[in-house]
Amino acid sequence: AHALAEEGCRIAIVARGPERLARMAEEVRRRHQAQVLPISADLSSLQGVEKAIDEALAGLGRIDVLVNN
């Protein structure tokens, strides 16, 4: 997230835990002045994957790069 934000990318970050996710999003925003969209979703289910995709598209308009970690 930091490396992409540093390059000027608008990013979505996805995790199950909303509290930790919010802290990470704020850290990336503060450090890089980047647009960061935190999405709380469980990617181990199809429903969670669809939720993450739908929210990313709604918030960012498109998805150009996907990094799974």
C-alpha positions in Angstrom: 0.0 0.0 0.0 2.8 2.4 0.9 4.7 1.8 -2.3 1.7 2.3 -4.5 0.6 5.4 -2.7 4.1 6.8 -2.9 3.8 6.4 -6.7 0.6 8.4 -6.7 -1.9 5.6 -7.1 -5.4 5.7 -5.6 -5.7 2.5 -3.6 -8.2 0.3 -1.9 -7.0 -1.9 0.9 -9.0 -4.9 2.1 -8.9 -6.7 5.4 -11.4 -8.5 7.7 -10.7 -6.3 10.8 -12.2 -2.9 10.4 -10.2 -1.2 13.3 -6.8 -2.3 12.0 -7.8 -1.5 8.5 -8.9 2.0 9.4 -5.5 2.6 11.2 -3.6 1.4 8.1 -5.7 3.6 5.7 -5.1 6.7 7.9 -1.3 5.9 8.1 -1.0 5.6 4.3 -3.1 8.8 3.8 -1.1 10.8 6.2 2.3 9.6 5.0 1.6 9.9 1.3 -1.4 12.3 0.9 -3.0 9.5 -1.1 -6.6 8.5 -1.7 -7.1 5.3 0.3 -10.3 3.4 0.4 -10.5 0.9 3.3 -12.8 -2.1 2.6 -13.7 -4.5 5.3 -14.4 -7.9 3.7 -13.5 -11.6 4.1 -11.9 -12.7 0.9 -12.2 -16.4 1.7 -15.8 -16.3 0.4 -17.2 -15.4 -2.9 -19.6 -12.9 -1.2 -16.6 -11.2 0.4 -14.7 -11.0 -2.9 -17.8 -9.6 -4.7 -18.3 -7.0 -1.9 -14.6 -5.9 -2.1 -14.8 -5.5 -5.9 -18.1 -3.7 -5.8 -16.9 -1.2 -3.2 -13.6 -0.7 -4.9 -15.3 0.1 -8.2 -17.8 2.4 -6.5 -15.1 4.3 -4.7 -12.4 4.4 -7.3 -14.1 3.9 -10.6 -11.9 1.1 -11.8 -9.3 -1.5 -10.8 -6.0 -1.4 -12.8 -3.8 -3.5 -10.5 -4.5 -6.2 -8.0 -2.0 -7.3 -5.4 -2.8 -10.3 -3.2 -0.8 -10.7 -0.1 
